Amino acid sequence: MPTPTDESPATDAVETLDPADWDAMRALAHRAVDDGFNWLRSVRERPVWQPTPDAVLSRFHEPLPKGPQGAERAYEDFTQWILPYPMGNVHPRFWAWYMGNGTPLGAIGDFLAAIVNPNMGGGNHVANHVERQVVDWCKEIVGLPLSSGGLLVSGGSVANLVGLTVARNTAADCDVRAAGVRALPAPLGFYTSAEAHSSMQKSLELLGLGSTSLRKVPVTASFQIDVAALEQQIAADRQAGILPACVIGNAGTINTGAVDDLAALARLCKRQKLWFHVDGAIGAVVAIAPRHRHLVAGIEEADSVALDLHKWLHVPFEAGCALVRDHSAQRAAFALTPEYLEHAARGLASGPLWFSELGPQLSRGFRALKVWLSFKEHGLDKFGRLIDQNIAQAHELARLIALEPALEVMAPVVLNIVCFRYRRPGATEAQANAFNQELLIRLHESGIAAPSYTTLGGKYCLRAALANHRTRPEDLGILVQAVLKLGADLGASAR
Ligand SMILES: Cc1ncc(COP(=O)(O)O)c(C=O)c1O
């Protein structure tokens, strides 16, 4: 039998998706790497963001391509229609919402993961050991024991869903998997601050508990949960026949970066026998930052933690991690093994690592590879220093803003989020809000910088989340000057 080689021609009889000409495909791949890295290297020279022209958008209404266009043509279309119009989060002056920037080796990781292309649901293959390794590293980052359960997920939202599912089932005192939530002896109460991320509400809705089961506790002036008010709410709920189930602490809120007093919440949960979940999508990784790790002290007491690797650790999207201290409770919440997936003692279907039994997905991608490569490339000490660097940049930005009489800082800076706005003396709140909204849009359209926005106490703010490993000190001054100029122009045209 002839051995297949690179030169094996495709026959008419047998079709495959492999290239007829491997050398041409290899050349295309080399070009893609060159183009991609040139594009990344020169990112600073381009606008942060620009709208995609209508002529380009119209390209995405083509009929289903029934015949082949070929790899070259498909790649050309990518370079013409997609590459020039990025969201912008690879740029040094992108500080919108909360996103990482990716890394070159992370991108190679995605490519190599697709080459090996394992399905990470389970089975006996080495890629599962890579994920187990990476998940163990995440446990070490936040201080959870290695005996904890955990898996990689798409991001913080699903990591929260995983943690809250186990919390619900543990508190339920009935077989909620079999009987559903209608079998609950009493409505469950989940407690978090009014500043918590929307994924908490979404999770409780998906879990059939309803958004009213999420009790939003007021925050202090520093946007941390008011622990005394939390205790009162729990007591009042018990009186009213609600079964308190879980407290969700925030390690970095999306609006201002506030970190709840996690140690106090851990103590409260122990006293009250409640599940303690921490949404650490933003801030769990502060635990590796030498100058700021004290801010998240207490996270190691959590029953479950959601952390994001595609945010402050810059792993390319998507990559989050759900950790659950009680591995068997996590398994009990998710394991479901039909005949065709039963584990064997030996062979491909053997092995101890079946991540499909720890979360909602069966088929799963090899996200772990890009994380594994990134951690090995840089070492966690460097990621920790970068987190400290971003926090210092946020304080510096707040200082620069405070120096400008036309601007005001709108919330204390704890981590790396700075909320501020252009002052409009004499304007109504609605006018000041509309002014700042328009200013932000003009800033985006200028391509100079991309912060995002939030509303604090009814006041619309610009919001810069400095989770960017490419930001340099001079970028902060560029933002302030651009806001001053656009604000002055806008003020002049409003008069
Ligand atoms: C505090 C917080 N929790 C959860 C999430 C959801 O994470 P993801 O977008 O990765 O699903 C976010 C997203 O920004 C967040 O900021």
The ligand as a Gaussian input file, in Angstrom:
#p B3LYP/6-31G(d) Opt

LIG

0 1
 C      -17.668000      41.662000      36.998000
 C      -18.015000      40.835000      35.813000
 N      -18.589000      39.633000      35.981000
 C      -18.927000      38.851000      34.942000
 C      -18.707000      39.263000      33.655000
 C      -19.097000      38.380000      32.500000
 O      -17.932000      37.890000      31.913000
 P      -17.900000      37.397000      30.386000
 O      -18.169000      38.597000      29.555000
 O      -16.515000      36.871000      30.248000
 O      -18.940000      36.360000      30.230000
 C      -18.124000      40.512000      33.419000
 C      -17.909000      41.002000      32.047000
 O      -17.453000      42.074000      31.817000
 C      -17.745000      41.303000      34.528000
 O      -17.170000      42.490000      34.359000

